[in-house]
Amino acid sequence: MSIAYLSHPACLAHDVGEFHPECPARLYAIEDDLSQSQIASRIKYIKAPKVDMAHLIRVHDQEYIDSLFECSPQSGCIALDQDTLMMSHTLVAALHAAGAVVEAVDLVMNADFIRAFCGVRPPGHHAKRDQAMGFCYFNNIAVGVAYACSQYDLKRVAIVDFDVHHGNGTEDIFKSDPRVLLCSSFQHPFYPFTGANTTVENILNMPLIANTNGTLWRAKIEQQWLPKLNNFAPQLIFVSAGFDAHWEDDMSQINLVEDDYQWLTQRLVALASQHCQGRIISVLEGGYALKALGRSVLVHLNSLLSDQY
């Protein structure tokens, strides 16, 4: 079995400054580790297309989309908020990042591949219907989920988000949508300071206090996520794969290690094998300690390549 790895050179061109943590070196770190790994021959690289406007407007307001096109600078940087900057290549990168997830849906649903990983940036899970924030412009995974529900008439799609920051944009887009189950773990209180008090049937948030380790994280997943996911019986599983809860990442104070990401990925593979012919689409979100990011993505992909769980 092989896995589709979707990306585009434009995702490297988005660069808002050498001191910004969401930098092109993130993708280089992943690709360097993969190229030297034993699974390199099982990774099939696919150039991601730009997303069509029709797919964006399922999850974003037209006025918001138009505003990004209108304010995209020809040179220099502009600030959409204190963390989220745009430069001349940002919009094109964001269009390819969202397009990667749509393409991954077609590849997986048409059985070209059982699983896909979108190694893209900028990330997406903070982008709301009408607002860019947290380094995010378009909500890449939401675009893919909405497309899958529309194009393939799916009634049960699961999103598992283990980024250390709450995926407030994804929640904003899918809250109260019975077709989508969102399971999210995140440090709290912490940016964007949302999610801890959500009481919506299709959202299962798992706030974590600072210094939570992998043992407690796994126990909570066993108790909370896995029964809910099994009962939901998803037809397709998406993963918002943020690796900034790693203990080496100074973006947060959660202490996960590569084995924890491997463990969760194995559980998701087992769920997918039981409920949805093994179909999983994983999309890169955070992860800013470069060496830890490369190692973590490598174990994540290695686990996605196996059904032996």
Legacy VTK file of the C-alpha trace (Angstrom):
# vtk DataFile Version 3.0
C-alpha trace
ASCII
DATASET POLYDATA
POINTS 309 float
0.000 0.000 0.000
1.133 3.566 -0.719
-0.067 6.933 0.499
-0.704 10.080 -1.541
1.330 13.087 -0.373
-0.227 16.257 -1.739
1.577 19.583 -1.765
2.668 22.349 -4.132
5.764 24.560 -4.512
3.565 27.572 -3.787
3.256 26.317 -0.210
6.976 27.048 0.187
6.742 30.523 -1.335
4.475 31.836 1.430
7.052 33.431 3.747
6.169 36.269 6.107
9.562 36.626 7.760
12.399 34.617 9.235
11.146 35.027 12.800
7.611 33.821 12.096
7.109 30.237 13.357
4.857 29.248 10.446
7.711 29.133 7.950
8.717 27.230 4.780
11.305 25.272 6.776
8.430 23.263 8.250
7.784 21.518 4.946
11.487 21.079 4.261
11.893 19.374 7.654
9.110 16.915 6.831
10.368 16.188 3.336
13.959 15.721 4.539
12.923 13.067 7.051
10.651 11.315 4.573
13.287 11.229 1.820
15.710 9.412 4.124
13.154 7.004 5.571
12.329 3.390 4.796
8.858 4.422 3.658
10.101 6.869 1.001
9.247 4.502 -1.850
5.657 4.217 -0.600
5.022 7.958 -0.664
3.508 9.126 -3.948
3.904 12.867 -4.418
1.059 14.692 -6.147
1.040 18.371 -7.069
-2.023 19.972 -5.556
-4.272 22.096 -7.782
-5.745 25.437 -6.798
-9.124 25.136 -5.137
-12.196 26.152 -7.127
-14.229 29.049 -5.767
-17.285 26.773 -5.569
-15.552 24.716 -2.887
-14.521 27.743 -0.833
-18.005 29.213 -0.659
-19.386 26.086 0.992
-17.511 27.044 4.152
-16.559 30.727 3.795
-18.634 33.821 3.169
-18.261 35.246 -0.323
-17.528 38.679 1.106
-14.661 37.278 3.166
-13.175 35.408 0.187
-13.389 38.546 -1.924
-11.652 40.555 0.787
-8.625 38.237 0.729
-8.283 38.614 -3.031
-8.681 42.371 -2.777
-6.121 42.909 -0.015
-3.463 40.478 -1.279
-0.334 42.668 -1.576
1.942 42.906 -4.584
4.948 43.378 -2.300
5.741 43.519 1.391
3.421 42.205 4.095
0.083 43.267 5.486
-1.354 42.170 8.837
-4.818 40.618 8.993
-4.313 40.291 12.745
-1.268 40.301 15.018
-0.323 36.726 14.027
-1.682 36.392 10.508
0.263 38.191 7.800
-0.143 38.200 4.023
2.602 38.655 1.445
2.529 38.404 -2.331
2.585 34.577 -2.421
0.237 33.920 0.506
-3.046 33.823 -1.385
-1.756 31.412 -4.029
-0.312 29.147 -1.323
-3.641 29.161 0.520
-5.525 28.286 -2.664
-3.249 25.297 -3.285
-3.447 24.205 0.373
-7.229 24.034 0.209
-7.076 22.495 -3.262
-4.869 19.714 -1.923
-7.602 18.531 0.433
-10.261 18.551 -2.287
-7.945 16.545 -4.549
-7.245 14.139 -1.675
-10.977 13.524 -1.286
-11.278 12.503 -4.933
-8.211 10.262 -4.748
-9.460 8.464 -1.652
-13.140 8.255 -2.538
-12.324 6.947 -6.017
-9.967 4.351 -4.485
-6.821 5.607 -6.198
-5.356 5.611 -2.676
-6.774 4.456 0.627
-5.121 7.333 2.497
-3.674 10.742 1.801
-1.572 13.316 3.626
-1.704 16.976 2.673
1.707 18.444 3.482
0.565 21.998 2.982
0.851 25.439 4.435
-0.588 27.820 5.418
-2.618 25.753 7.888
-6.374 26.150 8.149
-8.205 25.099 11.293
-8.428 28.578 12.860
-9.974 30.168 9.759
-13.634 30.923 10.428
-16.390 31.490 7.911
-15.592 35.176 7.792
-12.216 35.648 9.447
-8.542 34.782 9.015
-6.657 34.127 12.228
-3.948 31.999 13.813
-1.782 31.800 10.646
-4.861 30.516 8.729
-6.692 31.986 5.706
-8.927 29.257 4.277
-10.045 26.362 6.439
-8.415 23.609 4.399
-9.939 20.644 6.172
-13.409 22.203 6.265
-13.237 22.804 2.522
-12.434 19.108 2.017
-15.118 17.855 4.394
-17.824 20.013 2.832
-16.750 18.865 -0.629
-16.849 15.201 0.421
-20.352 15.581 1.847
-21.595 17.357 -1.271
-19.808 15.459 -4.036
-20.091 11.972 -2.554
-23.288 12.412 -0.530
-21.603 11.385 2.706
-23.768 11.499 5.820
-21.132 10.767 8.478
-17.675 12.362 8.303
-15.368 12.492 11.330
-12.663 15.079 11.984
-9.983 14.357 14.585
-7.968 17.453 15.514
-4.974 16.920 17.830
-3.295 20.286 17.286
-2.394 21.940 20.591
-4.625 24.903 19.719
-8.392 24.570 19.537
-9.637 24.371 15.948
-12.122 27.153 16.512
-12.625 27.776 12.805
-13.564 24.175 12.094
-15.961 24.224 15.041
-17.455 27.511 13.836
-18.136 26.031 10.406
-19.555 22.644 11.434
-21.248 23.244 14.784
-24.672 21.614 14.737
-24.040 19.923 11.363
-25.164 16.325 12.035
-23.092 14.998 9.129
-19.839 15.955 10.869
-18.384 14.740 14.174
-15.452 16.861 15.390
-13.195 15.452 18.118
-10.599 17.983 19.250
-7.876 18.038 21.922
-6.105 21.269 22.860
-4.368 23.052 25.693
-6.686 25.257 27.745
-6.612 28.054 28.704
-4.584 28.870 25.618
-4.945 30.548 22.220
-7.587 31.016 20.829
-9.264 30.659 24.254
-12.289 28.822 22.880
-13.785 25.341 22.958
-13.764 24.484 26.664
-17.449 25.289 27.115
-18.843 23.961 23.841
-22.049 21.971 24.359
-23.010 20.867 20.867
-23.917 17.255 20.108
-21.540 16.844 17.172
-18.527 18.500 18.846
-16.461 16.539 21.378
-13.792 18.847 22.764
-11.090 17.603 25.124
-9.371 20.561 26.837
-6.007 19.735 28.408
-4.281 21.534 31.244
-0.661 22.604 30.859
1.888 19.797 31.344
-0.531 17.051 30.315
1.507 14.033 29.220
0.842 11.271 26.737
-0.452 8.810 29.318
-3.302 11.099 30.345
-3.968 12.181 26.755
-4.295 8.563 25.633
-6.582 7.701 28.551
-8.902 10.586 27.729
-9.030 9.541 24.082
-9.876 5.967 25.074
-12.642 7.181 27.358
-14.096 9.998 25.271
-13.226 9.929 21.573
-13.059 6.275 20.617
-16.536 5.257 21.850
-18.093 8.307 20.185
-16.260 7.651 16.916
-17.252 3.986 16.928
-20.902 4.822 17.524
-20.789 7.456 14.789
-19.382 4.900 12.288
-17.792 7.464 9.946
-17.793 6.974 6.196
-14.571 9.000 5.953
-12.067 10.222 8.555
-10.177 13.494 8.335
-7.283 14.413 10.628
-6.251 17.955 11.504
-2.665 16.892 12.170
-0.990 19.531 14.292
2.207 18.390 15.990
2.736 21.390 18.278
1.709 19.459 21.396
5.117 17.746 21.210
7.214 18.346 24.310
10.018 19.895 22.229
7.699 22.529 20.754
7.851 25.723 22.785
4.570 26.882 21.260
2.766 25.086 24.094
3.086 23.253 27.394
1.735 19.813 26.453
4.207 16.935 26.596
3.418 14.463 23.822
6.077 12.407 22.031
6.232 10.611 18.689
4.892 7.393 20.225
1.716 9.221 21.205
1.079 10.344 17.628
1.807 6.812 16.450
-0.626 5.370 19.002
-3.489 7.661 17.968
-2.863 7.128 14.267
-2.991 3.379 14.810
-6.345 3.724 16.572
-7.687 5.806 13.710
-6.487 3.274 11.157
-8.337 0.546 13.072
-11.490 2.667 13.144
-11.222 3.422 9.446
-10.680 -0.240 8.607
-13.818 -1.120 10.562
-16.127 1.618 9.331
-14.987 3.231 6.065
-12.841 0.877 3.982
-9.729 2.342 5.621
-10.217 5.841 4.205
-8.282 8.597 6.011
-7.219 12.059 4.856
-4.700 13.828 7.072
-3.960 17.541 6.743
-0.995 19.348 8.303
-1.853 22.056 10.809
0.694 23.189 13.436
4.105 21.949 14.535
6.957 24.411 14.887
9.891 22.546 16.435
11.381 21.440 13.123
13.177 18.265 14.168
10.235 17.079 16.261
7.856 17.917 13.421
9.803 15.835 10.910
9.985 12.840 13.251
6.339 13.115 14.246
5.025 13.295 10.691
7.209 10.333 9.792
5.677 8.084 12.473
2.212 9.388 11.576
2.653 8.442 7.925
4.287 5.144 8.794
1.207 4.253 10.827
-1.130 5.379 8.060
0.659 2.941 5.740
-0.339 -0.106 7.759
-3.579 -1.925 8.524
-2.050 -4.291 11.048
-3.760 -2.949 14.189
LINES 1 310
309 0 1 2 3 4 5 6 7 8 9 10 11 12 13 14 15 16 17 18 19 20 21 22 23 24 25 26 27 28 29 30 31 32 33 34 35 36 37 38 39 40 41 42 43 44 45 46 47 48 49 50 51 52 53 54 55 56 57 58 59 60 61 62 63 64 65 66 67 68 69 70 71 72 73 74 75 76 77 78 79 80 81 82 83 84 85 86 87 88 89 90 91 92 93 94 95 96 97 98 99 100 101 102 103 104 105 106 107 108 109 110 111 112 113 114 115 116 117 118 119 120 121 122 123 124 125 126 127 128 129 130 131 132 133 134 135 136 137 138 139 140 141 142 143 144 145 146 147 148 149 150 151 152 153 154 155 156 157 158 159 160 161 162 163 164 165 166 167 168 169 170 171 172 173 174 175 176 177 178 179 180 181 182 183 184 185 186 187 188 189 190 191 192 193 194 195 196 197 198 199 200 201 202 203 204 205 206 207 208 209 210 211 212 213 214 215 216 217 218 219 220 221 222 223 224 225 226 227 228 229 230 231 232 233 234 235 236 237 238 239 240 241 242 243 244 245 246 247 248 249 250 251 252 253 254 255 256 257 258 259 260 261 262 263 264 265 266 267 268 269 270 271 272 273 274 275 276 277 278 279 280 281 282 283 284 285 286 287 288 289 290 291 292 293 294 295 296 297 298 299 300 301 302 303 304 305 306 307 308
